Amino acid sequence: MSSPKSDLLQGTLDMLILKVVAPGAIHGYAISKRLRQISQDVLQIQQGSLYPALHRLEERKWLQAEWKDAESGREAKFYRLTAAGRKQLEVETSNWERLSGAVAQVMRTHEA
């Protein structure tokens, strides 16, 4: 049986990446794997979405990247949050909490 797909709201992927990167430097594949683990396989981010998002976050100066050896022995690009990225994560988190609270409120409404 296949699991239901989860479509992310536009901009949500950036917030999730910032959240996963916040604890420390991590490479792209590990970001995808971590999101999948935390969400219990609900969020499965494809490379075609993940890597453009990582580049976008780098361009916005929210992430900084450097090439290092990964645990596999191969070189990988590791991403870490910048000060601006940490501030953006706070903004994104606040906006998400407000939005998800509003959606939850609508979903609890009973029609007459």
Rosetta blueprint (number, residue, H / E / L):
1 M L
2 S L
3 S L
4 P L
5 K L
6 S L
7 D L
8 L L
9 L L
10 Q L
11 G L
12 T H
13 L H
14 D H
15 M H
16 L H
17 I H
18 L H
19 K H
20 V H
21 V H
22 A L
23 P L
24 G L
25 A L
26 I E
27 H E
28 G H
29 Y H
30 A H
31 I H
32 S H
33 K H
34 R H
35 L H
36 R H
37 Q H
38 I H
39 S L
40 Q L
41 D L
42 V L
43 L L
44 Q L
45 I L
46 Q L
47 Q H
48 G H
49 S H
50 L H
51 Y H
52 P H
53 A H
54 L H
55 H H
56 R H
57 L H
58 E H
59 E H
60 R L
61 K L
62 W L
63 L E
64 Q E
65 A E
66 E E
67 W E
68 K E
69 D E
70 A L
71 E L
72 S L
73 G L
74 R L
75 E E
76 A E
77 K E
78 F E
79 Y E
80 R E
81 L E
82 T L
83 A H
84 A H
85 G H
86 R H
87 K H
88 Q H
89 L H
90 E H
91 V H
92 E H
93 T H
94 S H
95 N H
96 W H
97 E H
98 R H
99 L H
100 S H
101 G H
102 A H
103 V H
104 A H
105 Q H
106 V H
107 M H
108 R H
109 T L
110 H L
111 E L
112 A L
